[in-house]
């Protein structure tokens, strides 16, 4: 995913530099939307990392519980 992101970002900036002008209001708005989308994606990636921190101990607890249950049966 990282390589695709880098390529997309490079293509984006190449496109911007070739066709659009910095003082175009509609371009500024689109760039702002893209920046907001990127920020949102970064927050979602961090949320996924946080979920992993919760899931790992739960998974360990389930394994322990399964081991205890197998000892009873």
C-alpha positions as CSV (number, residue, x, y, z in Angstrom):
1,X,0.0,0.0,0.0
2,X,2.9,2.4,0.7
3,X,4.3,2.2,-2.8
4,X,0.9,2.9,-4.3
5,X,0.4,5.9,-2.1
6,X,3.8,7.3,-3.0
7,X,3.1,6.8,-6.7
8,X,-0.4,8.4,-6.4
9,X,1.0,11.4,-4.5
10,X,3.8,11.8,-7.1
11,X,1.3,11.6,-10.0
12,X,-0.9,14.1,-8.2
13,X,1.8,16.7,-7.8
14,X,3.0,16.2,-11.4
15,X,-0.5,16.8,-12.6
16,X,-0.9,19.9,-10.4
17,X,2.4,21.4,-11.6
18,X,1.7,20.8,-15.3
19,X,-1.9,22.0,-15.6
20,X,-3.1,24.2,-12.7
21,X,-2.1,27.5,-11.3
22,X,-1.7,28.1,-7.5
23,X,-4.0,31.1,-7.6
24,X,-7.0,29.2,-9.0
25,X,-9.7,29.1,-6.3
26,X,-11.3,25.9,-7.4
27,X,-7.9,24.2,-7.4
28,X,-7.3,25.4,-3.8
29,X,-10.6,23.9,-2.8
30,X,-9.8,20.5,-4.4
31,X,-6.4,20.5,-2.8
32,X,-7.9,21.2,0.6
33,X,-10.4,18.3,0.1
34,X,-7.5,16.0,-0.8
35,X,-5.6,17.1,2.2
36,X,-8.6,16.5,4.4
37,X,-9.1,13.0,2.9
38,X,-5.4,12.2,3.6
39,X,-5.8,13.3,7.2
40,X,-8.9,11.2,7.5
41,X,-7.0,8.1,6.2
42,X,-4.1,8.7,8.6
43,X,-6.6,8.9,11.5
44,X,-8.2,5.6,10.3
45,X,-4.8,3.9,10.1
46,X,-4.1,5.0,13.7
47,X,-7.5,3.8,14.8
48,X,-6.7,0.4,13.3
49,X,-3.5,0.3,15.2
50,X,-5.4,1.1,18.4
51,X,-7.9,-1.7,17.7
52,X,-5.0,-4.1,17.3
53,X,-3.8,-3.2,20.8
54,X,-7.3,-4.2,22.2
55,X,-7.7,-7.3,20.1
56,X,-4.3,-8.9,21.0
57,X,-5.0,-9.2,24.7
58,X,-8.6,-10.4,24.0
59,X,-7.2,-13.1,21.7
60,X,-4.7,-14.1,24.4
61,X,-7.6,-14.3,27.0
62,X,-9.6,-16.5,24.6
63,X,-6.7,-18.9,24.1
64,X,-6.3,-19.2,27.9
65,X,-10.0,-19.7,28.4
66,X,-10.0,-22.4,25.7
67,X,-7.1,-24.1,27.4
68,X,-8.9,-24.1,30.7
69,X,-12.1,-25.4,29.2
70,X,-10.2,-28.3,27.5
71,X,-8.8,-29.3,30.9
72,X,-12.3,-29.5,32.4
73,X,-13.6,-31.7,29.7
